[in-house]
Amino acid sequence: MVTAIPSHPPPFFVSSEPNDVSTPPLWKASVQLGKAEAANICALLELALPRPQAVLVNEDPFRDWAEVEALYNDMPDGRWLSNLIGHPLHVELLPDVDWIRLSQEGLPPVRAGRFFVFGAHDAGIVPFGVIPIRIEAGMAFGTGHHETTALCLATLSDLARKRAFTNVLDLGCGTGLLGIGAAKLWRRPVMASDIDPVSVAIAKDNARANNVEPLLCALCADGLMHPMLRQAAPFDLILANILAGPLTRLAPQIAAVMAPNAVLVLSGLLRWQENLVLSFYRAQGLVLTQIYRDGSWSALVLRNARS
C-alpha cells in the first residue's frame, strides 16, 4: 500500500510507540519523493554522520514515487536530516527485528563483471560461466547491490584480464565481498580489514561459505597501522570501498604500503568528490589510469608510479 505525502508536512515527525522488547531496536528515518530524486537522497543519507546501518529504496513500479529509508542504531536528528535533504523525514522506532536482513533477503542477485553475487534464497539460479559469490545479508556493508560495490567488482574483472595479483588488501572490507572476489580470481592469500568487529566476523563467515577461508585473513584494524597489515605489505593491489573522508585521510598510509607499479581501487565516493580524492593520491606519487561511474557514484583506478 502506498501512503500519500501530506500537502503540508511538518519538518519531521517522530513516532516512538512503546514496545515490549528487551534490546534496543533500530530507528528508521524515511522520506517519500519522486524516483528521480531517490539516488541523490540515498547518497546524502549514506554520507551524513552518524552513518546509517543501511539505506534502502522502495519504488512504486506504476507511479513516479519512491520511499527512501535509512536505519540507525540510535535516534537520528530528524530536523537536521530534513534540512540537509530538503524534504520532510518521518522518524520512527522499529521493533527488535533484524530489519536489515529482512529487507535484503528479497534483493535480487547481482551480475557485475564476471561475478554473480547471490544469497541463499537464489542459490539454485547461479548461471553457467560466472564466478559465484554467496553473500548473506547482515549488519555489514557489501551485498553487491550498492553501485560502488558493483563498480569495484567490475573493476576487478577488468584488472584480471590485464595481470595477476599476488598480494591483495581489501581495506574496509564490510562483508568481505571484494576480498572474496579477489581470492576466487587469483587463488592467492588476501588480507581484509575493517574498523567494525561485526563486519570482520561476517567477512570470515562469508569466506567460509565461499570456500576461500584459507585464503582470506580478516582482521579488525583502524587504517593501515595494524602489525599484521604492516608485515604483509607491500601490496600489489589494494581495494578501498569506503568514503571520501577516510580515503583522503588514509592516502599517506595507503601509499606507504603499495609495491612499485601496484594498483589501487578507490570507491565509495560521488562524482563531485573525484578531484578532491585524486589530489591527495597524486601528492603521493599515484597516477590515475581509469574511472568507472554508475549514476552519481565513482570508482577510481590508480597506479603507483614510484620505483
Beta strands, then each sheet from edge to edge (+ up, - down):
strand 1: 12-15
strand 2: 27-33
strand 3: 54-59
strand 4: 66-72
strand 5: 89-93
strand 6: 110-112
strand 7: 115-118
strand 8: 131-134
strand 9: 168-171
strand 10: 190-194
strand 11: 216-220
strand 12: 235-241
strand 13: 258-270
strand 14: 286-294
strand 15: 297-304
sheet 1: 1+ 5+ 2- 4+ 3-
sheet 2: 6+ 7- 8-
sheet 3: 11+ 10+ 9+ 12+ 13+ 15- 14+
end
